[in-house]
């Protein structure tokens, strides 16, 4: 299996699993975050590849590079830009729902406590 096939599968699974949350989000900030992450990926992947920190198997990649980073590496930045806001939203809702159903601590509503 090539990297691009694996990346498309992971991206499709993340989008399918988070579609209900994603469709209610403003996509401008998500796209902005994806752009920033892709620029960082391009810069740092290029530096790490130039320093021989890692090498890609030419049989597993398309051979399309942006600066010095293979195209397939940008999928991880896009997945992170989609998945992290969704995860944050879901966990925030869950935390808010849990706080709303939790019994109030004794004296929680009075400024002086249990006085």
Helices and strands as residue ranges (DSSP letters): H 3-22, H 27-50, E 65-66, E 69-70, G 71-73, H 74-101
